[in-house]
Amino acid sequence: MALGYVLKGTSGQELINTMRAVSRGESYVSPGLAARLLTIAKRPPTGAAQDGELPELTKREESILDHVARGMTNKEIVRSLNISEKTVKHYMTNIMQKLQVRNRVEAVLAFQNRARIISR
C-alpha cells in the first residue's frame, strides 16, 4: 500500500522530507495534488449517463480498480491476478473511458464516489 505520492518536478528537499515522513509511517500527498484530489472529490461522479445512471464496470474492472486503490502497480496486479500487463493496461483504458477520467488517481476517486452513492 502506498503511503506517499509526489508529483514529477518535486524539489530534492521536498522529496527527502516526504521520504522521512513516510518512513515514520505518515501519509503524504503533494499539496498541489491534494488540492486537485479535493476538487475531484467534491464533483458529482463523472461518467454518469444522461438519465442519471452510473456507468457499469465489469467484475474484472472492479477487481483491477480495487488493486489500483491499494496502491499496486500494473506488475503487481499482473502477479496477483495472473493476467498479462497488456490486459491490465487494456482494462485500465476501458475503466478510465467509462468513468471519464484522465488517470488512475481520478479513476479510484470516481469509483469510490460511485460506491458511496450506490450504498446510500
N, CA, C and O of each residue as an XYZ file, in Angstrom:
480
protein
N       0.844     -1.172      0.000
C       0.000      0.000      0.000
C       0.894      1.241      0.000
O       1.889      1.294      0.722
N       0.547      2.207     -0.786
C       1.307      3.451     -0.874
C       0.966      4.372      0.292
O      -0.202      4.531      0.645
N       1.984      4.972      0.882
C       1.774      5.949      1.951
C       2.057      7.366      1.480
O       1.676      8.333      2.140
N       2.726      7.491      0.336
C       3.057      8.815     -0.156
C       2.953      8.894     -1.657
O       3.093      7.897     -2.365
N       2.705     10.105     -2.133
C       2.609     10.329     -3.575
C       3.136     11.725     -3.847
O       2.629     12.715     -3.319
N       4.162     11.784     -4.679
C       4.716     13.079     -5.074
C       4.633     13.203     -6.586
O       4.625     12.209     -7.312
N       4.572     14.435     -7.038
C       4.489     14.698     -8.465
C       5.876     14.868     -9.065
O       6.838     15.155     -8.353
N       5.972     14.689    -10.373
C       7.213     14.982    -11.084
C       7.561     16.434    -10.821
O       6.681     17.278    -10.656
N       8.847     16.714    -10.785
C       9.262     18.087    -10.580
C       9.344     18.493     -9.117
O       9.620     19.653     -8.812
N       9.111     17.557     -8.210
C       9.219     17.841     -6.783
C      10.678     18.166     -6.464
O      11.586     17.505     -6.968
N      10.901     19.167     -5.643
C      12.274     19.545     -5.296
C      12.941     18.426     -4.505
O      12.278     17.591     -3.889
N      14.254     18.435     -4.539
C      15.015     17.423     -3.815
C      14.718     17.444     -2.331
O      14.544     16.392     -1.716
N      14.658     18.639     -1.746
C      14.396     18.752     -0.309
C      13.000     18.244      0.038
O      12.819     17.569      1.052
N      12.010     18.566     -0.803
C      10.650     18.081     -0.539
C      10.606     16.564     -0.634
O       9.921     15.917      0.158
N      11.326     15.984     -1.589
C      11.374     14.526     -1.733
C      12.005     13.888     -0.495
O      11.510     12.875     -0.001
N      13.074     14.465      0.000
C      13.726     13.947      1.213
C      12.771     14.036      2.405
O      12.642     13.080      3.170
N      12.100     15.187      2.565
C      11.138     15.345      3.668
C      10.004     14.332      3.554
O       9.548     13.779      4.555
N       9.558     14.099      2.331
C       8.489     13.129      2.103
C       8.943     11.725      2.484
O       8.212     10.990      3.148
N      10.137     11.360      2.066
C      10.655     10.026      2.379
C      10.806      9.833      3.888
O      10.528      8.754      4.413
N      11.240     10.870      4.570
C      11.364     10.783      6.035
C       9.989     10.612      6.684
O       9.821      9.798      7.591
N       9.022     11.378      6.217
C       7.660     11.283      6.781
C       7.085      9.890      6.552
O       6.503      9.295      7.459
N       7.248      9.383      5.355
C       6.709      8.048      5.032
C       7.423      6.977      5.859
O       6.796      6.020      6.313
N       8.733      7.139      6.052
C       9.469      6.150      6.853
C       8.989      6.139      8.308
O       9.136      5.134      9.003
N       8.413      7.263      8.770
C       7.829      7.323     10.121
C       6.399      6.781     10.136
O       5.755      6.756     11.184
N       5.907      6.352      8.983
C       4.556      5.803      8.921
C       3.493      6.828      8.598
O       2.302      6.515      8.620
N       3.911      8.065      8.293
C       2.955      9.114      7.952
C       2.572      9.002      6.482
O       3.336      8.478      5.671
N       1.412      9.486      6.154
C       0.979      9.560      4.761
C       1.343     10.927      4.217
O       1.359     11.912      4.955
N       1.636     10.987      2.926
C       1.992     12.265      2.325
C       1.485     12.338      0.896
O       1.645     11.404      0.109
N       0.875     13.457      0.583
C       0.461     13.773     -0.777
C       0.900     15.203     -1.035
O       0.681     16.084     -0.203
N       1.523     15.437     -2.191
C       1.969     16.793     -2.526
C       0.797     17.761     -2.386
O      -0.323     17.420     -2.767
N       1.027     18.958     -1.850
C      -0.063     19.919     -1.658
C      -0.852     20.206     -2.936
O      -2.078     20.308     -2.894
N      -0.165     20.335     -4.063
C      -0.869     20.592     -5.323
C      -1.791     19.452     -5.700
O      -2.906     19.669     -6.174
N      -1.313     18.218     -5.483
C      -2.143     17.053     -5.788
C      -3.291     16.946     -4.796
O      -4.407     16.593     -5.177
N      -3.033     17.244     -3.536
C      -4.094     17.184     -2.521
C      -5.237     18.129     -2.884
O      -6.407     17.763     -2.785
N      -4.893     19.342     -3.304
C      -5.929     20.305     -3.697
C      -6.723     19.776     -4.880
O      -7.947     19.899     -4.925
N      -6.018     19.189     -5.832
C      -6.692     18.636     -7.018
C      -7.617     17.480     -6.637
O      -8.728     17.375     -7.155
N      -7.157     16.612     -5.729
C      -7.979     15.481     -5.292
C      -9.235     15.954     -4.578
O     -10.312     15.389     -4.765
N      -9.097     16.995     -3.756
C     -10.272     17.533     -3.061
C     -11.270     18.111     -4.051
O     -12.478     17.951     -3.879
N     -10.781     18.774     -5.075
C     -11.661     19.319     -6.110
C     -12.408     18.205     -6.813
O     -13.611     18.303     -7.055
N     -11.682     17.137     -7.140
C     -12.297     15.992     -7.820
C     -13.333     15.329     -6.910
O     -14.420     14.966     -7.361
N     -12.993     15.173     -5.633
C     -13.896     14.508     -4.693
C     -15.195     15.286     -4.501
O     -16.237     14.691     -4.228
N     -15.141     16.610     -4.641
C     -16.342     17.440     -4.474
C     -17.273     17.373     -5.673
O     -18.473     17.618     -5.551
N     -16.709     17.035     -6.850
C     -17.521     16.993     -8.063
C     -18.498     15.832     -8.009
O     -18.233     14.822     -7.356
N     -19.620     15.971     -8.690
C     -20.500     14.815     -8.818
C     -19.769     13.736     -9.595
O     -18.875     14.052    -10.380
N     -20.118     12.484     -9.403
C     -19.433     11.409    -10.108
C     -19.437     11.660    -11.615
O     -20.438     12.091    -12.188
N     -18.306     11.382    -12.235
C     -18.220     11.558    -13.684
C     -18.693     10.302    -14.388
O     -18.789      9.232    -13.787
N     -18.979     10.445    -15.647
C     -19.362      9.291    -16.444
C     -20.814      8.891    -16.275
O     -21.221      7.846    -16.782
N     -21.590      9.673    -15.591
C     -22.989      9.320    -15.390
C     -23.745      9.427    -16.711
O     -23.523     10.343    -17.503
N     -24.609      8.505    -16.919
C     -25.429      8.522    -18.129
C     -26.418      9.683    -18.042
O     -26.624     10.249    -16.968
N     -27.014     10.027    -19.148
C     -27.928     11.168    -19.161
C     -29.112     10.968    -18.233
O     -29.647     11.936    -17.691
N     -29.521      9.737    -18.046
C     -30.674      9.502    -17.178
C     -30.268      9.409    -15.711
O     -31.086      9.032    -14.872
N     -29.013      9.748    -15.383
C     -28.558      9.754    -14.003
C     -27.910      8.461    -13.552
O     -27.415      8.387    -12.427
N     -27.898      7.445    -14.390
C     -27.277      6.185    -14.012
C     -25.770      6.276    -14.157
O     -25.254      6.995    -15.013
N     -25.077      5.541    -13.312
C     -23.621      5.495    -13.379
C     -23.196      4.390    -14.338
O     -23.911      3.400    -14.493
N     -22.037      4.548    -14.985
C     -21.583      3.509    -15.909
C     -21.284      2.226    -15.152
O     -20.783      2.258    -14.027
N     -21.588      1.124    -15.764
C     -21.346     -0.175    -15.151
C     -19.917     -0.619    -15.423
O     -19.436     -0.548    -16.554
N     -19.251     -1.073    -14.385
C     -17.947     -1.688    -14.533
C     -18.128     -3.188    -14.380
O     -18.950     -3.645    -13.584
N     -17.361     -3.949    -15.141
C     -17.420     -5.400    -15.010
C     -16.767     -5.798    -13.691
O     -16.071     -4.995    -13.070
N     -16.990     -7.022    -13.272
C     -16.372     -7.520    -12.040
C     -14.849     -7.451    -12.156
O     -14.173     -7.103    -11.188
N     -14.303     -7.779    -13.329
C     -12.853     -7.739    -13.533
C     -12.340     -6.302    -13.449
O     -11.290     -6.052    -12.857
N     -13.078     -5.354    -14.042
C     -12.685     -3.947    -13.965
C     -12.687     -3.477    -12.510
O     -11.775     -2.774    -12.075
N     -13.716     -3.869    -11.766
C     -13.786     -3.503    -10.350
C     -12.625     -4.110     -9.586
O     -12.046     -3.459     -8.716
N     -12.277     -5.354     -9.901
C     -11.171     -6.028     -9.235
C      -9.853     -5.304     -9.504
O      -9.062     -5.081     -8.587
N      -9.625     -4.945    -10.746
C      -8.391     -4.245    -11.102
C      -8.352     -2.878    -10.424
O      -7.312     -2.475     -9.903
N      -9.461     -2.172    -10.427
C      -9.510     -0.853     -9.794
C      -9.298     -0.967     -8.283
O      -8.697     -0.082     -7.673
N      -9.782     -2.033     -7.688
C      -9.547     -2.276     -6.266
C      -8.049     -2.449     -5.998
O      -7.525     -1.926     -5.015
N      -7.374     -3.178     -6.869
C      -5.927     -3.357     -6.727
C      -5.200     -2.009     -6.874
O      -4.259     -1.721     -6.135
N      -5.643     -1.198     -7.827
C      -5.042      0.129     -8.026
C      -5.260      0.981     -6.776
O      -4.356      1.698     -6.345
N      -6.446      0.903     -6.201
C      -6.768      1.681     -4.998
C      -5.873      1.289     -3.824
O      -5.619      2.102     -2.935
N      -5.400      0.056     -3.823
C      -4.492     -0.407     -2.774
C      -3.048     -0.017     -3.059
O      -2.138     -0.391     -2.319
N      -2.843      0.744     -4.146
C      -1.507      1.241     -4.462
C      -0.651      0.298     -5.264
O       0.560      0.492     -5.360
N      -1.256     -0.728     -5.849
C      -0.483     -1.717     -6.599
C      -0.132     -1.201     -7.993
O      -0.919     -0.500     -8.629
N       1.054     -1.559     -8.449
C       1.482     -1.237     -9.810
C       0.886     -2.255    -10.775
O       0.342     -3.275    -10.350
N       0.987     -1.979    -12.070
C       0.495     -2.943    -13.061
C       1.176     -4.291    -12.891
O       0.514     -5.326    -12.973
N       2.485     -4.303    -12.654
C       3.215     -5.567    -12.499
C       2.731     -6.345    -11.280
O       2.651     -7.572    -11.320
N       2.410     -5.645    -10.209
C       1.881     -6.315     -9.019
C       0.488     -6.873     -9.289
O       0.147     -7.956     -8.812
N      -0.308     -6.144    -10.044
C      -1.651     -6.618    -10.416
C      -1.533     -7.859    -11.293
O      -2.290     -8.816    -11.132
N      -0.581     -7.840    -12.219
C      -0.328     -8.991    -13.103
C      -0.075    -10.241    -12.266
O      -0.668    -11.294    -12.501
N       0.821    -10.105    -11.280
C       1.153    -11.262    -10.436
C      -0.043    -11.700     -9.590
O      -0.270    -12.895     -9.403
N      -0.797    -10.746     -9.086
C      -1.929    -11.062     -8.219
C      -3.063    -11.759     -8.970
O      -3.659    -12.712     -8.468
N      -3.352    -11.272    -10.179
C      -4.500    -11.802    -10.930
C      -4.116    -12.802    -12.011
O      -4.980    -13.373    -12.677
N      -2.806    -13.012    -12.182
C      -2.317    -13.962    -13.180
C      -2.825    -13.636    -14.588
O      -3.325    -14.504    -15.304
N      -2.682    -12.367    -14.961
C      -3.033    -11.908    -16.300
C      -1.844    -11.126    -16.848
O      -0.918    -10.812    -16.101
N      -1.857    -10.808    -18.133
C      -0.728    -10.090    -18.734
C      -0.802     -8.599    -18.429
O      -1.870     -8.067    -18.125
N       0.347     -7.933    -18.515
C       0.385     -6.491    -18.289
C      -0.415     -5.763    -19.358
O      -1.039     -4.738    -19.085
N      -0.396     -6.294    -20.577
C      -1.177     -5.695    -21.662
C      -2.669     -5.738    -21.323
O      -3.405     -4.801    -21.634
N      -3.111     -6.817    -20.689
C      -4.511     -6.950    -20.288
C      -4.867     -5.935    -19.213
O      -5.938     -5.329    -19.255
N      -3.973     -5.750    -18.252
C      -4.216     -4.763    -17.194
C      -4.351     -3.378    -17.812
O      -5.263     -2.627    -17.468
N      -3.442     -3.041    -18.725
C      -3.486     -1.725    -19.383
C      -4.779     -1.559    -20.180
O      -5.374     -0.481    -20.191
N      -5.207     -2.628    -20.843
C      -6.458     -2.586    -21.613
C      -7.643     -2.299    -20.683
O      -8.490     -1.459    -20.984
N      -7.688     -3.003    -19.556
C      -8.773     -2.776    -18.602
C      -8.733     -1.356    -18.047
O      -9.775     -0.714    -17.912
N      -7.534     -0.860    -17.724
C      -7.425      0.499    -17.190
C      -7.898      1.527    -18.213
O      -8.535      2.515    -17.848
N      -7.595      1.304    -19.485
C      -8.081      2.206    -20.534
C      -9.595      2.206    -20.564
O     -10.216      3.266    -20.634
N     -10.201      1.016    -20.510
C     -11.666      0.909    -20.508
C     -12.273      1.590    -19.281
O     -13.269      2.305    -19.382
N     -11.660      1.357    -18.127
C     -12.159      1.947    -16.877
C     -12.129      3.469    -16.965
O     -13.108      4.136    -16.633
N     -10.999      4.012    -17.414
C     -10.872      5.470    -17.478
C     -11.836      6.072    -18.490
O     -12.341      7.176    -18.287
N     -12.093      5.353    -19.578
C     -13.080      5.847    -20.551
C     -14.480      5.816    -19.960
O     -15.238      6.776    -20.101
N     -14.826      4.721    -19.303
C     -16.164      4.609    -18.711
C     -16.397      5.673    -17.646
O     -17.479      6.255    -17.568
N     -15.388      5.924    -16.832
C     -15.535      6.887    -15.740
C     -15.213      8.310    -16.179
O     -15.378      9.255    -15.407
N     -14.757      8.460    -17.413
C     -14.407      9.756    -17.992
C     -13.398     10.490    -17.119
O     -13.607     11.637    -16.723
N     -12.294      9.794    -16.827
C     -11.214     10.370    -16.033
C      -9.917     10.303    -16.824
O      -9.832      9.623    -17.846
N      -8.886     11.033    -16.327
C      -7.633     11.135    -17.064
C      -6.517     10.251    -16.538
O      -5.534     10.023    -17.243
N      -6.643      9.747    -15.312
C      -5.544      8.957    -14.753
C      -6.065      8.001    -13.676
O      -7.252      7.990    -13.351
N      -5.146      7.204    -13.135
C      -5.501      6.178    -12.160
C      -6.052      6.771    -10.870
O      -6.988      6.225    -10.287
N      -5.481      7.879    -10.423
C      -5.948      8.513     -9.184
C      -7.402      8.953     -9.334
O      -8.233      8.681     -8.468
N      -7.700      9.631    -10.435
C      -9.073     10.077    -10.673
C     -10.012      8.878    -10.814
O     -11.162      8.940    -10.379
N      -9.534      7.792    -11.416
C     -10.369      6.592    -11.574
C     -10.746      6.025    -10.214
O     -11.905      5.679     -9.983
N      -9.777      5.929     -9.318
C     -10.050      5.399     -7.974
C     -11.027      6.304     -7.238
O     -11.971      5.821     -6.612
N     -10.807      7.616     -7.309
C     -11.707      8.557     -6.629
C     -13.125      8.477     -7.188
O     -14.094      8.472     -6.430
N     -13.247      8.416     -8.515
C     -14.570      8.324     -9.131
C     -15.259      7.028     -8.722
O     -16.461      7.010     -8.457
N     -14.489      5.946     -8.674
C     -15.051      4.650     -8.296
C     -15.491      4.659     -6.833
O     -16.556      4.136     -6.503
N     -14.680      5.248     -5.957
C     -15.043      5.318     -4.541
C     -16.273      6.202     -4.342
O     -17.138      5.881     -3.527
N     -16.356      7.297     -5.070
C     -17.536      8.164     -5.042
C     -18.762      7.369     -5.469
O     -19.819      7.437     -4.841
N     -18.598      6.624     -6.539
C     -19.678      5.800     -7.114
C     -20.149      4.784     -6.077
O     -21.352      4.583     -5.908
N     -19.208      4.141     -5.382
C     -19.561      3.128     -4.385
C     -20.326      3.759     -3.228
O     -21.265      3.155     -2.709
N     -19.936      4.972     -2.813
C     -20.632      5.662     -1.727
C     -22.071      5.978     -2.124
O     -22.992      5.820     -1.322
N     -22.257      6.420     -3.356
C     -23.603      6.793     -3.840
C     -24.483      5.559     -3.932
O     -25.655      5.600     -3.555
N     -23.925      4.460     -4.432
C     -24.710      3.236     -4.600
C     -25.132      2.681     -3.243
O     -26.232      2.146     -3.108
N     -24.247      2.807     -2.214
C     -24.564      2.230     -0.908
C     -25.565      3.048     -0.113
O     -26.027      2.598      0.936
N     -25.912      4.237     -0.583
C     -26.880      5.072      0.144
C     -28.278      4.540      0.047
O     -29.203      5.129      0.605
